[in-house]
Amino acid sequence: MRIAVMAPEDLPVPPVRGGSVQIYADALTRALAAMPGLEVTLLAPRPAASGADAPPEHGGEYGRRLVHLPGGAPFLSAAAAYLAAWEPDWIQVENRPAWVNTLRALAPRARILLNLHSLTFLGPRHIHPMAARQALCSADAVVLNSRFLLRAVTRRFRLRTAAWHPVVIHPGVDLVRFAPPDAHVAKRRTRLRIVYVGRVVRQKGVHVLLTAVRRLHRLGIPVHATIIGRAPPWERAYAARIRRLLRGLPARWIGFVPPARLPPYLWQHDVLVCPSQGPEAFGLVNVEAMAAGLAVVASRQGGIREAVGDAGVLVAKFRQPEAFAAALIRLARRPDQLRRLQQAARARAQAFTWTRTAARFAAIYRAPRARSP
């Protein structure tokens, strides 16, 4: 069975420049390629270092084909031409609902799976509401990365159960790559080391975290915070605000870290804080941190609750820095509780594997074709 997976057009795979969807597509297709009876091709933008005429890259060690195409606006038409020649059984679209209707017309014999990672590209800036509803209903399957996202999409587009084919499949995590060496697990620290990983944008709440850290610092609690991530160009004013908040704090902003180099950075910390101010569909960074042996303190909202469960601290009043400060103060003053949360986090992460995620996708591919509603 031939499976074509279409990554978004904006960032390359392998995800040397980051991107949660790119990390997901890379890991998932590796796991899918290990499934018997599946021939997997991942279509992704060409890395910037490649020449315009660079040949496709074949990822033989994973049993998949990785085809690099021109990125940006030309990506969809280049992918459509490739798909027309290859004729896959399934076309899986990663988080680009607007592509579904186009591909339905260009590849009428292929079945289409829309893999939704968030609500972003269902918004009116990216697709008309009527076209979005058509894409959701015409896809042979729609995978959502959390029950929260399923409820949100159902409500927004008033979808009846019989009108579409939704399946909730949680993402996975590479437990081997993120597992901390024994030396890091056993190491005792003299101060609470906090890390944030993600884009430095308003809705991610880095300002809330730094304000909470300032409260701990003023109380004389030994603490250090590390911010990992870049601020996009349109957030220059917010980036300047973050730099101001960093003044006088035991904290640093180290910028972007490639995904392949992230685990050692996590191992140097005790707690990941995810202070999102807007609902996250899932929040994969929380599971990565748990797999790395960190306790998690995160906003109690959206799909974060499904990722963290009872293995972390979920902050109900997530808009208030004082609420995050209170949770961090408890962990700083009660190392036994911190250790219990770290152990619970590692145990919780075992439920999220790419092998399990890929098996759920394979079951969709192998299912008989559903009748149209």
N, C-alpha and C positions, 0 to 999 in steps of 0.2 A: 504494500500500500504506500502510495506516494503522498508525503505531507510537505507542503510548502508553508513556511512561517515567515511572515512579513514584519520585520522590525520597523519602528518609526523612521522617518526620513532625516532626522536631525542630528543624531549622534552615532558614531560607529560601533560595530561589534567586531572583535572583543571590546568590552567597554573601557577602553583606556582613558576616556574623558568622562567616565561616570554615566549616570542616568539609570534610575531604578528600573525602567522598562527594559533597557538594554542589558542590565545585569540579569534580569529575569529571563529574557529571551535567550541569552547565551547559556545560562545554566539549564534551562528547561530543554532546549534542543539537544544538549549533550546527553541529558538523561533519557530523552525520547529515542535518541539514536541507539541506545543500548536495549531498547525493547524489541523483541523478535517480530519480524514481519513488517517493520516500518522503515521506509527510506525517507530520510529527513533532509530537507534543504532549507537553510536560513538565508533569506534575502535581507541585506543590510547595506547602509551607506558605506561608500569607500572611505577608508581612513584618509585623513588629510595628507599624510606623507606619501600616499600612493599616487602614481602618475595617472593621467586621464585615461590611458590605455592599459592600465594594470590588469592582468588577467584575474579571474576569480580565484579565491583562496580555497583550497580543499582541506578541511580539518579532519584529516584521516584518523588521527588518534582518538577522535570521538565518534567515528563512524557516521559523521554527518557531512554534508556539503555546505560550505559557507560561500555564498556568492556576493561579491561586492559590486554595487551599482552606484551610479552618480547620486549624490545626496541632494537634499532640498527639493525644489519643485519638480525636477525631472525624474525623481525616484519612482513615482507611481507608474508613469508610462513605461519606464525601463523595466520595472518589475512585471507589468502586464505583458510586455513582449516576451520576457523570459518564460512566464507561466503559460503563454499560448503555445510555445514550442515544447515545453516539458509535460504539460497536461497532467497536473497532480490530481489525486482523488480528493484531497482536502486543501483548502487555502485558509490558513490561520492568520488573522489580522490582529496585530498587537496594538490595542488602544487607539485605533483610528476608525471610528464608526463611519466617517464620511467615505471611506474607501469601499465599504461593503456594497453599496448600490452600484458603484462603477465596476467592481469585479464581478458582480452578479451578471451584468450585461456582457462583459468581456469573456467570462469563463462559465457559461451556463451549465456545463456538465459537472463542474466541480462543486463539492459541498463547501460551505463557508462557515468558519468558526470565528466569532468576534470575541477576543479576549480583553475584557475591560479591566483596567487597573485603577480607574478613578472616574469621577463625573466630568472632569475638565473638558474633554473633547466631545462631550454631549451638549455642551453649552452653546448658546446662540453665536458666540464669536467664531465658532468652528463649524457649526452645522445648523441648518434650519430645523426647528423642532419637529416639523412634519417629516423631514428627511431622516432625522434621528430615529423617530418612531418606526419609519419604514425599514431602516437598517436593522433595528432590534428585532422586528417581526419577520424579516425575510431571511435572516441568518439561520442556518440549520442548527446552530447551537450558539449560545452566548454564555461564556464563562465569566464569573465575577469573583473577585479575590476575597470577598467577605460576605457574610449575611447582611451586614450593614449596607454594603453597596447594592445588594439585591433589593433591599427594602427601599433605598433611596431612588433607584431607577424605576422600580414598580410604581412608586408614588408620583414621581415627576411626570411619567408618561402614561399614567393610568392604565397600566397593562393588565389585562386579564390573564389568568394562568394559561388558557388555551391559545393565547395570541402569540406566544413566543416560546423559546426552549432554553430557559436559564438553568445553569448549574453552578453551584458555589464550590470553588476549589482554592484552598489556601495555598500561597506560595511556599517554597521550600527554602532551605538554607544548607550550605555546605558544612556539615558538622565536623568533617575532618580538617578542613582548612581553618575554621574558626576556633577549634578546640585549643585551649591554652596549654602550653607546656607545663609540666608539674611544678617547675620553679616559680612560675607566675601564680599558680593556684595557691601555693603554700606561703607566698611572700606576705609578710605583715607590713603595713604601712603606718607612718606616723601622722598622716593627714588624709582627709577624704579627697580622693582624686576623681573629679567629675569630667565627663566628656559629652559633647554634643556633636552629632554627625548629621549633615544634611545641608540643604541650601540655606544661605543666610538671607532670608526674606521675612517680611513682617509676619506672615501667617504661621511661620514656624516657631515664633516666640522666643528667639534668642535673647531679646531684651528682657523678657520675663525671667529667664534663667540667670542672666548676669545681675539683675536686681536682687534676686534671691541669694546669689553668691555674696553680694555686698553685705547683706544682712548677716550671713554667717561670719564674714570677715570682721565686721564691727563687733560681734559677740566674742571675738577671740577664738573662734573654732578653727583649727588648722584645716585649710581647704585649698584646693587648686582646681581650676577649670580650664579645659582645652576645647576650643571651638574648631571643628574640622568641617570645611565646606567653603564654597565660593559664593560671593554675592553677584548676581547677574547685573548687567549694565543698567537696567531700569531701576535698580535698588541702590543707586549711589548715595542718596540721602540717608537711607536706612543703614548702609554700611558705615557712613560717617557717624551716625548715632551709636552704632555698636562700638566703634573705636573710642568714642567719648566715654561710654560706659566701662570700657576696659581699663581706663586710667585709674591707677591706684589700687587695682585689684590683683590678687594672686591668680592671674589668668592670662592665657595667650590665645591668639587666633592664628592658626598655622596655615589656613587656606585649604585648597583641594588636595586630597590624597587619593591616588588611583585605587580602585577597588581591590586590586591584587595585593596592595601594600597595607590595606586597612587593618587586618587582624592584629599585627604586633602593636599598633597604636592602641587598640582596644585593650589588650592585655596589660597595658601600663596604667589602667584606670580601674576604679572600683564600681562606679555607677554611671550608667548612661541616663541622661535626662532628655526626654522628648516632650517639650512644652508646647505642642502644636495648639494654635489659637483657632484653627479651622479644622473641620472633620477630616481625618485621614481615612482613606478607604481600607487600608490595612496597617501599614507602617512596618515594612520589612526590616528597617534598621533596628527595631526593638528585638526581633528574633535573632538577628546577627549578633547583637550585643549579648543576648542571653546565651547563645551558643559559645560565645567567648568568655563566659563566666562572670559577666557583670550583672549586678542588680539593676533593675529598670525603674525609674520614676517618670511617669508619663501622664499626659492629659487623659482624663476619663471621658473619652468621646470617640465616636466613629468606630472603625474597625480595630483601633488600638486595643480595645477591650478583648477582642477575639485573639489578638496576637499575644498579649501579655497574660490574660487570664488572672489567676490569683497568685501568680509567681512574681509579681512586682507590686509597686505602689502606684495606684491610679488616683490622680488628683482631681477631685470633683470641681473645685473652684480654680480651674486652670488659668483663668485670666488674672489671678491674684498672685504676685510674686511671693507674698507671705505664705501662701499654701504650699508652694514648692519648697520654700525655706524651712517650713515646719517639718516636712517629710525628710529633708536632707539633714536637719539638725538631729532628728531621731536616729538616723543611720550613723551619723558621726559619733553620737554619744553612746550608741549601743552596738558595738562591733559584733556581738553575737547575733543580733537581728540582721545585720548586714550579711554575715556569712550564711545565715539560713536562706536569705533571699537569693544570694548568689548560687547556692546549691539548688534551690527550687527553679531558678532561671535555667540552669543547665539541663535539669530534668525536663522542664517544659519544652525546651528547644528540640528535644528528641522527637517530638510529635510532628515536626516540620522537616521533611526531607524531600529533595528533588525527585528521588525515586518514587516516593508515594504520590507526589504531585503528577509526575509523568504518567504513572499507571492510571490515574483518573482521566487524563487526557486521552490515553490510548483506548480506554473503554468507550469514550465518545466516538472516536474514529471508527471503531469496530462495530458500533451499534448499527442496526438496520436503519435505512433512511426513514426519517419521520414523515408522516403525512402532513401536508400543508394545512394550517388551521383554517 
